[in-house]
């Protein structure tokens, strides 16, 4: 596996998003997920991404089992701030405003969250600790200040932000260097190209694209709702609604056409496009299956021509990334 850098650590150029192993994307299998994590290390996919909210902690507990005896082989990221349990937050004004879920960046919650994650993961230090979303009610300087104290205590090694605006990143960076910014980025989500990505390049921050395969849509395996399990969260996402999905198939078809020309899979084309945007990008495609992991890892060898890139980029995605509540917390 080719290497890229996050702060002072070299990691595989393609990481692994672990959310779907426990949450939202259909029925998970613990055995298959653990096999996928085993295979990831064999392939050099050593940057693993989770969060406390994934499966209400179940995803962190799953990774704890996979980390035993090889903690030093994994660069592990987890996150805090997204809250579904109203009993553990004081942000009642967000609840009163009708939010389905809330964001808590108070210093007290940051500390509570990290202790819980360390316990679930059964480790002493988190390599990269992200604020999952920026809290609109708490100055980001206060949140980052508490994260710095956690670093000084040895509970975390590096600080990260997720779905933060350029303004928030600058404010956070004024308190302490930020190692990574994680946000959705792919051929069908290019929101941050004009401000956040250039700022990360200016400040030497690694940009970590999540959902680089368009939540699986760019793999060419999804063309209608029935292609997803009944329990799959994507069925409720705007871009997967029938009218938007039908329009977005044009992009999926473009990806398929380029894949045919290159002699690879559509997923590898979508990842190669992201990887080609700069050595400071480390995408984390999510999967719970070995065959897709292997396919994703091989994308580091795919090269696209300038003409193919131009063809792929000439598309405007139909539908918002999230429902209104989710959209209210991005670019915060």
C-alpha positions, 0 to 999 in steps of 0.5 A, a space after each residue: 500500500 502506498 503511503 500518505 501522511 497525517 501529522 507525523 504518521 505515515 498511513 496507507 493512502 486509502 483508509 477504512 471507514 468502519 461505521 457500516 460494520 455496526 450502523 445504518 447500512 443494512 444488517 451487519 455481521 460481526 464475523 465478516 467485519 472482523 475478517 475485513 479488519 484482519 484483511 485490512 492490516 494485511 493490505 496495509 489499510 491501517 487508518 481506521 475511522 469510527 465514532 462514539 455515535 456509530 451503533 451507540 458505541 458498538 462500533 468502538 467495541 467491535 474495533 476493540 476486539 480487532 485491536 487486541 495484540 496489534 494496537 501499534 499497527 493501527 492509526 485509529 480515529 474516533 469522534 465525539 459531539 453528535 448526541 442522540 441521548 438527551 439525558 447526557 447533554 445540557 443543550 436543551 435549546 437544540 432539543 426544543 428547536 426540534 432537532 432529531 439529534 444535537 451537537 455538544 462541544 462543551 468542555 465537560 462533554 468532550 471529557 466525558 466522551 473521550 473517557 467513554 471511547 477509551 473504555 469501549 476501545 480498551 486503549 489508553 490513547 486515541 491517535 486522532 480525535 475529531 469533533 464530529 460536528 461544530 457546536 453552534 452554541 459553543 465557541 470552537 476555541 473552548 472545545 479545542 482548548 479541552 481537546 488540547 488538555 486531553 492531548 497534554 494528559 496523553 488521552 489523544 495524540 492529534 486533533 481533528 475536525 469534521 464538517 467544519 467551515 473554513 472560518 471554524 478551522 482557522 479559529 480552531 487552528 489558532 488554538 492548536 494545530 489541527 492534524 486532519 479535517 474530515 468531510 464528505 468529498 467525492 465526485 457527487 459532493 464537491 462542496 469544499 473545493 473553493 475554501 476548506 480544501 485550499 485552507 487545509 493545503 495552506 495550513 498543512 492539514 490532511 483532508 480526509 474524504 468520507 463517503 468517497 464512493 458517494 455512499 456506494 452509489 458511484 460503485 454502480 450497484 445501486 439504481 433503485 431503492 430496492 437495491 438497499 435493505 429495508 433497514 438501510 438509512 440511505 433509503 431516507 436520504 435525499 439523493 436516494 429518493 427516486 427522482 434524484 436517484 434517476 437523475 444521478 444515474 447519469 454520473 454513475 454511468 459516466 463512472 462505469 464508462 471510464 472504468 471500462 476504458 481503464 479496465 478497473 471497477 467503478 469504485 476504483 475510478 471514484 477513489 482514483 479521482 479523489 486520490 488524484 486531487 493531492 497527496 494530502 488527501 486520505 479517503 476512507 471508503 467504508 465497507 464491511 466486506 473483504 471483497 470490497 476492501 480489496 477492491 478499494 485498496 487496489 485503487 491506489 494503482 489506477 491512473 485517470 487521464 486528464 480527459 477522463 477526469 474532465 468528463 467525470 467532473 461535468 455533472 451537478 448532483 441532484 438532491 441534498 446530502 442530508 435531510 434538513 437537520 443533518 444539513 444544518 450541522 455541516 460546514 459549521 
